[in-house]
Amino acid sequence: MLGSSLGTAILGAVLNLRLARAAGDPVQALMDEGRRAQLAPDALTGPVASVAQALHHVFWAGAALALLAFAAAWLVPGQLRPGHAAERQAAE
């Protein structure tokens, strides 16, 4: 539970940082029906591209976190891994 909370916070921070660099608030422009209706169809490409680019960075950050978790799991000594005691007793 701690890992999923921390991961959600990190990925949310990445998304917010990327969206903050975009001009204006593209999510609000897309979610508010009144503002979206006032925009021409070709004017929607900017906010949509900003959100897509921010999500692209979120997926890369998620991949990096997954690789770090795999590396950390790989470095756990064999004696400390779950099931090690059961394997040793079965071998005896």
PDB file of N, CA, C and O in Angstrom:
ATOM      1  N   MET A   1       0.822  -1.186   0.000  1.00  0.00           N
ATOM      2  CA  MET A   1       0.000   0.000   0.000  1.00  0.00           C
ATOM      3  C   MET A   1       0.868   1.253   0.000  1.00  0.00           C
ATOM      4  O   MET A   1       0.534   2.255  -0.632  1.00  0.00           O
ATOM      5  N   LEU A   2       1.973   1.182   0.709  1.00  0.00           N
ATOM      6  CA  LEU A   2       2.868   2.334   0.748  1.00  0.00           C
ATOM      7  C   LEU A   2       3.480   2.579  -0.628  1.00  0.00           C
ATOM      8  O   LEU A   2       3.607   3.720  -1.072  1.00  0.00           O
ATOM      9  N   GLY A   3       3.858   1.485  -1.297  1.00  0.00           N
ATOM     10  CA  GLY A   3       4.456   1.625  -2.625  1.00  0.00           C
ATOM     11  C   GLY A   3       3.502   2.212  -3.641  1.00  0.00           C
ATOM     12  O   GLY A   3       3.894   3.046  -4.457  1.00  0.00           O
ATOM     13  N   SER A   4       2.240   1.778  -3.599  1.00  0.00           N
ATOM     14  CA  SER A   4       1.289   2.332  -4.564  1.00  0.00           C
ATOM     15  C   SER A   4       0.973   3.794  -4.251  1.00  0.00           C
ATOM     16  O   SER A   4       0.763   4.590  -5.166  1.00  0.00           O
ATOM     17  N   SER A   5       0.940   4.146  -2.985  1.00  0.00           N
ATOM     18  CA  SER A   5       0.711   5.548  -2.626  1.00  0.00           C
ATOM     19  C   SER A   5       1.880   6.422  -3.062  1.00  0.00           C
ATOM     20  O   SER A   5       1.690   7.508  -3.610  1.00  0.00           O
ATOM     21  N   LEU A   6       3.072   5.941  -2.812  1.00  0.00           N
ATOM     22  CA  LEU A   6       4.261   6.692  -3.208  1.00  0.00           C
ATOM     23  C   LEU A   6       4.377   6.784  -4.729  1.00  0.00           C
ATOM     24  O   LEU A   6       4.716   7.836  -5.271  1.00  0.00           O
ATOM     25  N   GLY A   7       4.095   5.679  -5.408  1.00  0.00           N
ATOM     26  CA  GLY A   7       4.140   5.692  -6.873  1.00  0.00           C
ATOM     27  C   GLY A   7       3.127   6.632  -7.471  1.00  0.00           C
ATOM     28  O   GLY A   7       3.426   7.346  -8.428  1.00  0.00           O
ATOM     29  N   THR A   8       1.921   6.642  -6.914  1.00  0.00           N
ATOM     30  CA  THR A   8       0.886   7.552  -7.395  1.00  0.00           C
ATOM     31  C   THR A   8       1.293   9.002  -7.175  1.00  0.00           C
ATOM     32  O   THR A   8       1.064   9.854  -8.033  1.00  0.00           O
ATOM     33  N   ALA A   9       1.894   9.279  -6.034  1.00  0.00           N
ATOM     34  CA  ALA A   9       2.340  10.652  -5.754  1.00  0.00           C
ATOM     35  C   ALA A   9       3.435  11.080  -6.719  1.00  0.00           C
ATOM     36  O   ALA A   9       3.420  12.205  -7.219  1.00  0.00           O
ATOM     37  N   ILE A  10       4.384  10.188  -6.985  1.00  0.00           N
ATOM     38  CA  ILE A  10       5.488  10.527  -7.896  1.00  0.00           C
ATOM     39  C   ILE A  10       4.968  10.737  -9.313  1.00  0.00           C
ATOM     40  O   ILE A  10       5.327  11.715  -9.968  1.00  0.00           O
ATOM     41  N   LEU A  11       4.126   9.824  -9.786  1.00  0.00           N
ATOM     42  CA  LEU A  11       3.619   9.955 -11.154  1.00  0.00           C
ATOM     43  C   LEU A  11       2.676  11.147 -11.288  1.00  0.00           C
ATOM     44  O   LEU A  11       2.639  11.787 -12.339  1.00  0.00           O
ATOM     45  N   GLY A  12       1.915  11.451 -10.239  1.00  0.00           N
ATOM     46  CA  GLY A  12       1.084  12.649 -10.259  1.00  0.00           C
ATOM     47  C   GLY A  12       1.916  13.917 -10.292  1.00  0.00           C
ATOM     48  O   GLY A  12       1.558  14.888 -10.959  1.00  0.00           O
ATOM     49  N   ALA A  13       3.030  13.903  -9.567  1.00  0.00           N
ATOM     50  CA  ALA A  13       3.930  15.065  -9.587  1.00  0.00           C
ATOM     51  C   ALA A  13       4.543  15.257 -10.968  1.00  0.00           C
ATOM     52  O   ALA A  13       4.664  16.386 -11.444  1.00  0.00           O
ATOM     53  N   VAL A  14       4.930  14.162 -11.610  1.00  0.00           N
ATOM     54  CA  VAL A  14       5.483  14.260 -12.970  1.00  0.00           C
ATOM     55  C   VAL A  14       4.438  14.852 -13.915  1.00  0.00           C
ATOM     56  O   VAL A  14       4.747  15.730 -14.722  1.00  0.00           O
ATOM     57  N   LEU A  15       3.203  14.368 -13.809  1.00  0.00           N
ATOM     58  CA  LEU A  15       2.136  14.882 -14.670  1.00  0.00           C
ATOM     59  C   LEU A  15       1.900  16.367 -14.414  1.00  0.00           C
ATOM     60  O   LEU A  15       1.793  17.147 -15.360  1.00  0.00           O
ATOM     61  N   ASN A  16       1.817  16.761 -13.155  1.00  0.00           N
ATOM     62  CA  ASN A  16       1.576  18.166 -12.833  1.00  0.00           C
ATOM     63  C   ASN A  16       2.724  19.067 -13.256  1.00  0.00           C
ATOM     64  O   ASN A  16       2.493  20.185 -13.717  1.00  0.00           O
ATOM     65  N   LEU A  17       3.966  18.597 -13.106  1.00  0.00           N
ATOM     66  CA  LEU A  17       5.106  19.404 -13.538  1.00  0.00           C
ATOM     67  C   LEU A  17       5.105  19.608 -15.046  1.00  0.00           C
ATOM     68  O   LEU A  17       5.396  20.700 -15.532  1.00  0.00           O
ATOM     69  N   ARG A  18       4.776  18.555 -15.781  1.00  0.00           N
ATOM     70  CA  ARG A  18       4.747  18.685 -17.237  1.00  0.00           C
ATOM     71  C   ARG A  18       3.599  19.578 -17.686  1.00  0.00           C
ATOM     72  O   ARG A  18       3.753  20.364 -18.622  1.00  0.00           O
ATOM     73  N   LEU A  19       2.445  19.464 -17.023  1.00  0.00           N
ATOM     74  CA  LEU A  19       1.309  20.314 -17.398  1.00  0.00           C
ATOM     75  C   LEU A  19       1.552  21.769 -17.008  1.00  0.00           C
ATOM     76  O   LEU A  19       1.045  22.675 -17.669  1.00  0.00           O
ATOM     77  N   ALA A  20       2.321  22.006 -15.940  1.00  0.00           N
ATOM     78  CA  ALA A  20       2.612  23.378 -15.516  1.00  0.00           C
ATOM     79  C   ALA A  20       3.468  24.093 -16.552  1.00  0.00           C
ATOM     80  O   ALA A  20       3.402  25.315 -16.683  1.00  0.00           O
ATOM     81  N   ARG A  21       4.264  23.334 -17.280  1.00  0.00           N
ATOM     82  CA  ARG A  21       5.109  23.958 -18.312  1.00  0.00           C
ATOM     83  C   ARG A  21       4.316  24.312 -19.557  1.00  0.00           C
ATOM     84  O   ARG A  21       4.771  25.115 -20.371  1.00  0.00           O
ATOM     85  N   ALA A  22       3.134  23.726 -19.717  1.00  0.00           N
ATOM     86  CA  ALA A  22       2.292  24.041 -20.870  1.00  0.00           C
ATOM     87  C   ALA A  22       1.677  25.427 -20.671  1.00  0.00           C
ATOM     88  O   ALA A  22       1.498  25.881 -19.541  1.00  0.00           O
ATOM     89  N   ALA A  23       1.362  26.078 -21.759  1.00  0.00           N
ATOM     90  CA  ALA A  23       0.746  27.411 -21.674  1.00  0.00           C
ATOM     91  C   ALA A  23      -0.685  27.276 -21.172  1.00  0.00           C
ATOM     92  O   ALA A  23      -1.478  26.525 -21.741  1.00  0.00           O
ATOM     93  N   GLY A  24      -1.012  27.994 -20.119  1.00  0.00           N
ATOM     94  CA  GLY A  24      -2.349  27.914 -19.555  1.00  0.00           C
ATOM     95  C   GLY A  24      -2.549  26.603 -18.814  1.00  0.00           C
ATOM     96  O   GLY A  24      -1.583  25.980 -18.372  1.00  0.00           O
ATOM     97  N   ASP A  25      -3.785  26.189 -18.679  1.00  0.00           N
ATOM     98  CA  ASP A  25      -4.110  24.922 -18.041  1.00  0.00           C
ATOM     99  C   ASP A  25      -4.863  24.077 -19.056  1.00  0.00           C
ATOM    100  O   ASP A  25      -6.083  24.202 -19.171  1.00  0.00           O
ATOM    101  N   PRO A  26      -4.163  23.215 -19.799  1.00  0.00           N
ATOM    102  CA  PRO A  26      -4.827  22.480 -20.880  1.00  0.00           C
ATOM    103  C   PRO A  26      -5.908  21.520 -20.392  1.00  0.00           C
ATOM    104  O   PRO A  26      -6.875  21.273 -21.112  1.00  0.00           O
ATOM    105  N   VAL A  27      -5.768  20.981 -19.203  1.00  0.00           N
ATOM    106  CA  VAL A  27      -6.772  20.045 -18.700  1.00  0.00           C
ATOM    107  C   VAL A  27      -8.089  20.772 -18.457  1.00  0.00           C
ATOM    108  O   VAL A  27      -9.154  20.259 -18.802  1.00  0.00           O
ATOM    109  N   GLN A  28      -8.026  21.957 -17.868  1.00  0.00           N
ATOM    110  CA  GLN A  28      -9.247  22.716 -17.623  1.00  0.00           C
ATOM    111  C   GLN A  28      -9.903  23.132 -18.930  1.00  0.00           C
ATOM    112  O   GLN A  28     -11.130  23.154 -19.028  1.00  0.00           O
ATOM    113  N   ALA A  29      -9.099  23.462 -19.932  1.00  0.00           N
ATOM    114  CA  ALA A  29      -9.662  23.837 -21.231  1.00  0.00           C
ATOM    115  C   ALA A  29     -10.372  22.655 -21.878  1.00  0.00           C
ATOM    116  O   ALA A  29     -11.362  22.841 -22.585  1.00  0.00           O
ATOM    117  N   LEU A  30      -9.882  21.452 -21.645  1.00  0.00           N
ATOM    118  CA  LEU A  30     -10.505  20.270 -22.241  1.00  0.00           C
ATOM    119  C   LEU A  30     -11.701  19.767 -21.439  1.00  0.00           C
ATOM    120  O   LEU A  30     -12.655  19.249 -22.019  1.00  0.00           O
ATOM    121  N   MET A  31     -11.666  19.909 -20.129  1.00  0.00           N
ATOM    122  CA  MET A  31     -12.722  19.360 -19.281  1.00  0.00           C
ATOM    123  C   MET A  31     -13.946  20.268 -19.161  1.00  0.00           C
ATOM    124  O   MET A  31     -15.058  19.781 -18.958  1.00  0.00           O
ATOM    125  N   ASP A  32     -13.755  21.564 -19.283  1.00  0.00           N
ATOM    126  CA  ASP A  32     -14.868  22.503 -19.160  1.00  0.00           C
ATOM    127  C   ASP A  32     -15.597  22.572 -20.509  1.00  0.00           C
ATOM    128  O   ASP A  32     -15.045  23.046 -21.502  1.00  0.00           O
ATOM    129  N   GLU A  33     -16.842  22.093 -20.525  1.00  0.00           N
ATOM    130  CA  GLU A  33     -17.590  22.032 -21.781  1.00  0.00           C
ATOM    131  C   GLU A  33     -17.801  23.406 -22.397  1.00  0.00           C
ATOM    132  O   GLU A  33     -17.772  23.550 -23.619  1.00  0.00           O
ATOM    133  N   GLY A  34     -18.014  24.415 -21.563  1.00  0.00           N
ATOM    134  CA  GLY A  34     -18.226  25.767 -22.076  1.00  0.00           C
ATOM    135  C   GLY A  34     -16.992  26.307 -22.779  1.00  0.00           C
ATOM    136  O   GLY A  34     -17.085  26.863 -23.873  1.00  0.00           O
ATOM    137  N   ARG A  35     -15.841  26.143 -22.150  1.00  0.00           N
ATOM    138  CA  ARG A  35     -14.588  26.611 -22.765  1.00  0.00           C
ATOM    139  C   ARG A  35     -14.245  25.794 -23.993  1.00  0.00           C
ATOM    140  O   ARG A  35     -13.753  26.332 -24.985  1.00  0.00           O
ATOM    141  N   ARG A  36     -14.502  24.488 -23.932  1.00  0.00           N
ATOM    142  CA  ARG A  36     -14.182  23.621 -25.073  1.00  0.00           C
ATOM    143  C   ARG A  36     -15.068  23.951 -26.269  1.00  0.00           C
ATOM    144  O   ARG A  36     -14.611  23.897 -27.411  1.00  0.00           O
ATOM    145  N   ALA A  37     -16.331  24.292 -26.018  1.00  0.00           N
ATOM    146  CA  ALA A  37     -17.243  24.631 -27.110  1.00  0.00           C
ATOM    147  C   ALA A  37     -16.846  25.935 -27.781  1.00  0.00           C
ATOM    148  O   ALA A  37     -17.121  26.131 -28.965  1.00  0.00           O
ATOM    149  N   GLN A  38     -16.197  26.835 -27.036  1.00  0.00           N
ATOM    150  CA  GLN A  38     -15.781  28.112 -27.606  1.00  0.00           C
ATOM    151  C   GLN A  38     -14.543  27.979 -28.482  1.00  0.00           C
ATOM    152  O   GLN A  38     -14.268  28.849 -29.308  1.00  0.00           O
ATOM    153  N   LEU A  39     -13.799  26.899 -28.305  1.00  0.00           N
ATOM    154  CA  LEU A  39     -12.578  26.715 -29.088  1.00  0.00           C
ATOM    155  C   LEU A  39     -12.892  26.095 -30.438  1.00  0.00           C
ATOM    156  O   LEU A  39     -13.761  25.231 -30.557  1.00  0.00           O
ATOM    157  N   ALA A  40     -12.176  26.547 -31.442  1.00  0.00           N
ATOM    158  CA  ALA A  40     -12.302  25.942 -32.766  1.00  0.00           C
ATOM    159  C   ALA A  40     -11.663  24.557 -32.730  1.00  0.00           C
ATOM    160  O   ALA A  40     -10.773  24.314 -31.914  1.00  0.00           O
ATOM    161  N   PRO A  41     -12.099  23.646 -33.596  1.00  0.00           N
ATOM    162  CA  PRO A  41     -11.529  22.288 -33.580  1.00  0.00           C
ATOM    163  C   PRO A  41     -10.010  22.260 -33.745  1.00  0.00           C
ATOM    164  O   PRO A  41      -9.338  21.427 -33.136  1.00  0.00           O
ATOM    165  N   ASP A  42      -9.473  23.150 -34.552  1.00  0.00           N
ATOM    166  CA  ASP A  42      -8.009  23.162 -34.716  1.00  0.00           C
ATOM    167  C   ASP A  42      -7.305  23.767 -33.500  1.00  0.00           C
ATOM    168  O   ASP A  42      -6.113  23.535 -33.298  1.00  0.00           O
ATOM    169  N   ALA A  43      -8.039  24.546 -32.685  1.00  0.00           N
ATOM    170  CA  ALA A  43      -7.451  25.107 -31.468  1.00  0.00           C
ATOM    171  C   ALA A  43      -7.372  24.073 -30.361  1.00  0.00           C
ATOM    172  O   ALA A  43      -6.654  24.284 -29.383  1.00  0.00           O
ATOM    173  N   LEU A  44      -8.082  22.971 -30.479  1.00  0.00           N
ATOM    174  CA  LEU A  44      -8.030  21.903 -29.481  1.00  0.00           C
ATOM    175  C   LEU A  44      -6.765  21.062 -29.594  1.00  0.00           C
ATOM    176  O   LEU A  44      -6.410  20.346 -28.658  1.00  0.00           O
ATOM    177  N   THR A  45      -6.087  21.142 -30.725  1.00  0.00           N
ATOM    178  CA  THR A  45      -4.901  20.302 -30.902  1.00  0.00           C
ATOM    179  C   THR A  45      -3.789  20.675 -29.925  1.00  0.00           C
ATOM    180  O   THR A  45      -3.031  19.803 -29.501  1.00  0.00           O
ATOM    181  N   GLY A  46      -3.676  21.947 -29.562  1.00  0.00           N
ATOM    182  CA  GLY A  46      -2.643  22.369 -28.609  1.00  0.00           C
ATOM    183  C   GLY A  46      -2.841  21.779 -27.226  1.00  0.00           C
ATOM    184  O   GLY A  46      -1.925  21.150 -26.696  1.00  0.00           O
ATOM    185  N   PRO A  47      -4.020  21.962 -26.617  1.00  0.00           N
ATOM    186  CA  PRO A  47      -4.236  21.366 -25.296  1.00  0.00           C
ATOM    187  C   PRO A  47      -4.170  19.835 -25.304  1.00  0.00           C
ATOM    188  O   PRO A  47      -3.636  19.228 -24.376  1.00  0.00           O
ATOM    189  N   VAL A  48      -4.706  19.225 -26.340  1.00  0.00           N
ATOM    190  CA  VAL A  48      -4.655  17.760 -26.422  1.00  0.00           C
ATOM    191  C   VAL A  48      -3.208  17.293 -26.531  1.00  0.00           C
ATOM    192  O   VAL A  48      -2.828  16.309 -25.895  1.00  0.00           O
ATOM    193  N   ALA A  49      -2.404  17.980 -27.322  1.00  0.00           N
ATOM    194  CA  ALA A  49      -0.995  17.613 -27.459  1.00  0.00           C
ATOM    195  C   ALA A  49      -0.243  17.828 -26.150  1.00  0.00           C
ATOM    196  O   ALA A  49       0.649  17.044 -25.821  1.00  0.00           O
ATOM    197  N   SER A  50      -0.582  18.869 -25.399  1.00  0.00           N
ATOM    198  CA  SER A  50       0.074  19.116 -24.110  1.00  0.00           C
ATOM    199  C   SER A  50      -0.208  17.998 -23.118  1.00  0.00           C
ATOM    200  O   SER A  50       0.696  17.527 -22.429  1.00  0.00           O
ATOM    201  N   VAL A  51      -1.456  17.580 -23.047  1.00  0.00           N
ATOM    202  CA  VAL A  51      -1.820  16.500 -22.133  1.00  0.00           C
ATOM    203  C   VAL A  51      -1.173  15.193 -22.576  1.00  0.00           C
ATOM    204  O   VAL A  51      -0.678  14.434 -21.743  1.00  0.00           O
ATOM    205  N   ALA A  52      -1.172  14.927 -23.874  1.00  0.00           N
ATOM    206  CA  ALA A  52      -0.555  13.703 -24.388  1.00  0.00           C
ATOM    207  C   ALA A  52       0.939  13.685 -24.090  1.00  0.00           C
ATOM    208  O   ALA A  52       1.477  12.647 -23.706  1.00  0.00           O
ATOM    209  N   GLN A  53       1.611  14.809 -24.259  1.00  0.00           N
ATOM    210  CA  GLN A  53       3.043  14.884 -23.970  1.00  0.00           C
ATOM    211  C   GLN A  53       3.312  14.670 -22.486  1.00  0.00           C
ATOM    212  O   GLN A  53       4.280  14.002 -22.121  1.00  0.00           O
ATOM    213  N   ALA A  54       2.461  15.233 -21.626  1.00  0.00           N
ATOM    214  CA  ALA A  54       2.627  15.045 -20.180  1.00  0.00           C
ATOM    215  C   ALA A  54       2.431  13.582 -19.804  1.00  0.00           C
ATOM    216  O   ALA A  54       3.180  13.048 -18.986  1.00  0.00           O
ATOM    217  N   LEU A  55       1.432  12.932 -20.392  1.00  0.00           N
ATOM    218  CA  LEU A  55       1.209  11.508 -20.110  1.00  0.00           C
ATOM    219  C   LEU A  55       2.353  10.643 -20.634  1.00  0.00           C
ATOM    220  O   LEU A  55       2.682   9.613 -20.045  1.00  0.00           O
ATOM    221  N   HIS A  56       2.950  11.064 -21.734  1.00  0.00           N
ATOM    222  CA  HIS A  56       4.113  10.347 -22.267  1.00  0.00           C
ATOM    223  C   HIS A  56       5.238  10.330 -21.229  1.00  0.00           C
ATOM    224  O   HIS A  56       5.884   9.301 -21.029  1.00  0.00           O
ATOM    225  N   HIS A  57       5.467  11.451 -20.579  1.00  0.00           N
ATOM    226  CA  HIS A  57       6.497  11.519 -19.541  1.00  0.00           C
ATOM    227  C   HIS A  57       6.115  10.682 -18.318  1.00  0.00           C
ATOM    228  O   HIS A  57       6.985  10.109 -17.662  1.00  0.00           O
ATOM    229  N   VAL A  58       4.830  10.611 -18.014  1.00  0.00           N
ATOM    230  CA  VAL A  58       4.381   9.784 -16.890  1.00  0.00           C
ATOM    231  C   VAL A  58       4.685   8.316 -17.163  1.00  0.00           C
ATOM    232  O   VAL A  58       5.144   7.605 -16.269  1.00  0.00           O
ATOM    233  N   PHE A  59       4.437   7.857 -18.378  1.00  0.00           N
ATOM    234  CA  PHE A  59       4.732   6.460 -18.706  1.00  0.00           C
ATOM    235  C   PHE A  59       6.226   6.174 -18.633  1.00  0.00           C
ATOM    236  O   PHE A  59       6.620   5.103 -18.171  1.00  0.00           O
ATOM    237  N   TRP A  60       7.064   7.099 -19.076  1.00  0.00           N
ATOM    238  CA  TRP A  60       8.516   6.905 -18.969  1.00  0.00           C
ATOM    239  C   TRP A  60       8.956   6.874 -17.512  1.00  0.00           C
ATOM    240  O   TRP A  60       9.823   6.083 -17.141  1.00  0.00           O
ATOM    241  N   ALA A  61       8.364   7.730 -16.684  1.00  0.00           N
ATOM    242  CA  ALA A  61       8.698   7.715 -15.256  1.00  0.00           C
ATOM    243  C   ALA A  61       8.248   6.406 -14.620  1.00  0.00           C
ATOM    244  O   ALA A  61       8.951   5.859 -13.770  1.00  0.00           O
ATOM    245  N   GLY A  62       7.089   5.900 -15.020  1.00  0.00           N
ATOM    246  CA  GLY A  62       6.620   4.608 -14.520  1.00  0.00           C
ATOM    247  C   GLY A  62       7.543   3.472 -14.918  1.00  0.00           C
ATOM    248  O   GLY A  62       7.797   2.565 -14.126  1.00  0.00           O
ATOM    249  N   ALA A  63       8.046   3.520 -16.145  1.00  0.00           N
ATOM    250  CA  ALA A  63       8.992   2.492 -16.593  1.00  0.00           C
ATOM    251  C   ALA A  63      10.290   2.567 -15.791  1.00  0.00           C
ATOM    252  O   ALA A  63      10.858   1.536 -15.432  1.00  0.00           O
ATOM    253  N   ALA A  64      10.754   3.772 -15.513  1.00  0.00           N
ATOM    254  CA  ALA A  64      11.975   3.929 -14.718  1.00  0.00           C
ATOM    255  C   ALA A  64      11.776   3.408 -13.298  1.00  0.00           C
ATOM    256  O   ALA A  64      12.661   2.758 -12.743  1.00  0.00           O
ATOM    257  N   LEU A  65      10.616   3.693 -12.709  1.00  0.00           N
ATOM    258  CA  LEU A  65      10.324   3.186 -11.368  1.00  0.00           C
ATOM    259  C   LEU A  65      10.237   1.658 -11.358  1.00  0.00           C
ATOM    260  O   LEU A  65      10.681   1.017 -10.405  1.00  0.00           O
ATOM    261  N   ALA A  66       9.671   1.080 -12.405  1.00  0.00           N
ATOM    262  CA  ALA A  66       9.580  -0.376 -12.495  1.00  0.00           C
ATOM    263  C   ALA A  66      10.972  -0.997 -12.594  1.00  0.00           C
ATOM    264  O   ALA A  66      11.235  -2.029 -11.976  1.00  0.00           O
ATOM    265  N   LEU A  67      11.856  -0.380 -13.361  1.00  0.00           N
ATOM    266  CA  LEU A  67      13.229  -0.885 -13.466  1.00  0.00           C
ATOM    267  C   LEU A  67      13.969  -0.770 -12.137  1.00  0.00           C
ATOM    268  O   LEU A  67      14.726  -1.667 -11.767  1.00  0.00           O
ATOM    269  N   LEU A  68      13.754   0.329 -11.422  1.00  0.00           N
ATOM    270  CA  LEU A  68      14.380   0.470 -10.108  1.00  0.00           C
ATOM    271  C   LEU A  68      13.857  -0.573  -9.122  1.00  0.00           C
ATOM    272  O   LEU A  68      14.625  -1.115  -8.327  1.00  0.00           O
ATOM    273  N   ALA A  69      12.563  -0.855  -9.169  1.00  0.00           N
ATOM    274  CA  ALA A  69      11.987  -1.870  -8.281  1.00  0.00           C
ATOM    275  C   ALA A  69      12.535  -3.251  -8.625  1.00  0.00           C
ATOM    276  O   ALA A  69      12.819  -4.045  -7.728  1.00  0.00           O
ATOM    277  N   PHE A  70      12.685  -3.542  -9.906  1.00  0.00           N
ATOM    278  CA  PHE A  70      13.244  -4.833 -10.318  1.00  0.00           C
ATOM    279  C   PHE A  70      14.688  -4.961  -9.856  1.00  0.00           C
ATOM    280  O   PHE A  70      15.095  -6.016  -9.370  1.00  0.00           O
ATOM    281  N   ALA A  71      15.469  -3.887 -10.006  1.00  0.00           N
ATOM    282  CA  ALA A  71      16.868  -3.917  -9.569  1.00  0.00           C
ATOM    283  C   ALA A  71      16.960  -4.101  -8.060  1.00  0.00           C
ATOM    284  O   ALA A  71      17.817  -4.843  -7.580  1.00  0.00           O
ATOM    285  N   ALA A  72      16.097  -3.440  -7.315  1.00  0.00           N
ATOM    286  CA  ALA A  72      16.106  -3.584  -5.856  1.00  0.00           C
ATOM    287  C   ALA A  72      15.732  -5.010  -5.455  1.00  0.00           C
ATOM    288  O   ALA A  72      16.331  -5.569  -4.536  1.00  0.00           O
ATOM    289  N   ALA A  73      14.754  -5.602  -6.131  1.00  0.00           N
ATOM    290  CA  ALA A  73      14.355  -6.976  -5.827  1.00  0.00           C
ATOM    291  C   ALA A  73      15.464  -7.955  -6.190  1.00  0.00           C
ATOM    292  O   ALA A  73      15.656  -8.959  -5.504  1.00  0.00           O
ATOM    293  N   TRP A  74      16.178  -7.672  -7.244  1.00  0.00           N
ATOM    294  CA  TRP A  74      17.264  -8.550  -7.690  1.00  0.00           C
ATOM    295  C   TRP A  74      18.420  -8.560  -6.681  1.00  0.00           C
ATOM    296  O   TRP A  74      19.126  -9.560  -6.552  1.00  0.00           O
ATOM    297  N   LEU A  75      18.607  -7.460  -5.981  1.00  0.00           N
ATOM    298  CA  LEU A  75      19.713  -7.340  -5.038  1.00  0.00           C
ATOM    299  C   LEU A  75      19.424  -7.939  -3.663  1.00  0.00           C
ATOM    300  O   LEU A  75      20.318  -7.985  -2.819  1.00  0.00           O
ATOM    301  N   VAL A  76      18.202  -8.397  -3.420  1.00  0.00           N
ATOM    302  CA  VAL A  76      17.865  -9.012  -2.136  1.00  0.00           C
ATOM    303  C   VAL A  76      18.592 -10.352  -2.037  1.00  0.00           C
ATOM    304  O   VAL A  76      18.463 -11.181  -2.938  1.00  0.00           O
ATOM    305  N   PRO A  77      19.353 -10.585  -0.965  1.00  0.00           N
ATOM    306  CA  PRO A  77      20.065 -11.862  -0.824  1.00  0.00           C
ATOM    307  C   PRO A  77      19.091 -13.034  -0.773  1.00  0.00           C
ATOM    308  O   PRO A  77      17.948 -12.882  -0.342  1.00  0.00           O
ATOM    309  N   GLY A  78      19.546 -14.196  -1.211  1.00  0.00           N
ATOM    310  CA  GLY A  78      18.706 -15.382  -1.292  1.00  0.00           C
ATOM    311  C   GLY A  78      18.108 -15.790   0.036  1.00  0.00           C
ATOM    312  O   GLY A  78      16.973 -16.263   0.083  1.00  0.00           O
ATOM    313  N   GLN A  79      18.864 -15.614   1.132  1.00  0.00           N
ATOM    314  CA  GLN A  79      18.346 -16.023   2.438  1.00  0.00           C
ATOM    315  C   GLN A  79      17.171 -15.163   2.887  1.00  0.00           C
ATOM    316  O   GLN A  79      16.353 -15.612   3.691  1.00  0.00           O
ATOM    317  N   LEU A  80      17.076 -13.965   2.394  1.00  0.00           N
ATOM    318  CA  LEU A  80      16.031 -13.046   2.826  1.00  0.00           C
ATOM    319  C   LEU A  80      14.787 -13.090   1.939  1.00  0.00           C
ATOM    320  O   LEU A  80      13.788 -12.439   2.244  1.00  0.00           O
ATOM    321  N   ARG A  81      14.839 -13.843   0.858  1.00  0.00           N
ATOM    322  CA  ARG A  81      13.696 -13.909  -0.038  1.00  0.00           C
ATOM    323  C   ARG A  81      12.599 -14.770   0.564  1.00  0.00           C
ATOM    324  O   ARG A  81      12.882 -15.755   1.247  1.00  0.00           O
ATOM    325  N   PRO A  82      11.347 -14.403   0.315  1.00  0.00           N
ATOM    326  CA  PRO A  82      10.235 -15.208   0.834  1.00  0.00           C
ATOM    327  C   PRO A  82      10.296 -16.626   0.266  1.00  0.00           C
ATOM    328  O   PRO A  82      10.604 -16.819  -0.911  1.00  0.00           O
ATOM    329  N   GLY A  83      10.003 -17.605   1.102  1.00  0.00           N
ATOM    330  CA  GLY A  83       9.999 -18.994   0.661  1.00  0.00           C
ATOM    331  C   GLY A  83      11.340 -19.672   0.760  1.00  0.00           C
ATOM    332  O   GLY A  83      11.437 -20.868   0.487  1.00  0.00           O
ATOM    333  N   HIS A  84      12.386 -18.951   1.142  1.00  0.00           N
ATOM    334  CA  HIS A  84      13.715 -19.547   1.209  1.00  0.00           C
ATOM    335  C   HIS A  84      13.775 -20.624   2.286  1.00  0.00           C
ATOM    336  O   HIS A  84      14.389 -21.669   2.073  1.00  0.00           O
ATOM    337  N   ALA A  85      13.154 -20.391   3.429  1.00  0.00           N
ATOM    338  CA  ALA A  85      13.173 -21.378   4.518  1.00  0.00           C
ATOM    339  C   ALA A  85      12.439 -22.642   4.099  1.00  0.00           C
ATOM    340  O   ALA A  85      12.878 -23.746   4.420  1.00  0.00           O
ATOM    341  N   ALA A  86      11.331 -22.496   3.389  1.00  0.00           N
ATOM    342  CA  ALA A  86      10.579 -23.667   2.931  1.00  0.00           C
ATOM    343  C   ALA A  86      11.383 -24.468   1.921  1.00  0.00           C
ATOM    344  O   ALA A  86      11.335 -25.698   1.933  1.00  0.00           O
ATOM    345  N   GLU A  87      12.120 -23.795   1.050  1.00  0.00           N
ATOM    346  CA  GLU A  87      12.958 -24.493   0.065  1.00  0.00           C
ATOM    347  C   GLU A  87      14.086 -25.244   0.762  1.00  0.00           C
ATOM    348  O   GLU A  87      14.427 -26.361   0.373  1.00  0.00           O
ATOM    349  N   ARG A  88      14.661 -24.634   1.785  1.00  0.00           N
ATOM    350  CA  ARG A  88      15.755 -25.276   2.509  1.00  0.00           C
ATOM    351  C   ARG A  88      15.252 -26.500   3.264  1.00  0.00           C
ATOM    352  O   ARG A  88      15.938 -27.522   3.300  1.00  0.00           O
ATOM    353  N   GLN A  89      14.071 -26.418   3.868  1.00  0.00           N
ATOM    354  CA  GLN A  89      13.523 -27.564   4.586  1.00  0.00           C
ATOM    355  C   GLN A  89      13.162 -28.691   3.630  1.00  0.00           C
ATOM    356  O   GLN A  89      13.323 -29.864   3.968  1.00  0.00           O
ATOM    357  N   ALA A  90      12.673 -28.348   2.431  1.00  0.00           N
ATOM    358  CA  ALA A  90      12.333 -29.374   1.451  1.00  0.00           C
ATOM    359  C   ALA A  90      13.594 -30.070   0.951  1.00  0.00           C
ATOM    360  O   ALA A  90      13.564 -31.268   0.669  1.00  0.00           O
ATOM    361  N   ALA A  91      14.702 -29.340   0.837  1.00  0.00           N
ATOM    362  CA  ALA A  91      15.948 -29.921   0.353  1.00  0.00           C
ATOM    363  C   ALA A  91      16.547 -30.865   1.384  1.00  0.00           C
ATOM    364  O   ALA A  91      17.231 -31.826   1.031  1.00  0.00           O
ATOM    365  N   GLU A  92      16.290 -30.592   2.658  1.00  0.00           N
ATOM    366  CA  GLU A  92      16.854 -31.452   3.720  1.00  0.00           C
ATOM    367  C   GLU A  92      16.043 -32.682   3.799  1.00  0.00           C
ATOM    368  O   GLU A  92      16.325 -33.556   4.619  1.00  0.00           O
TER     369      GLU A  92
END
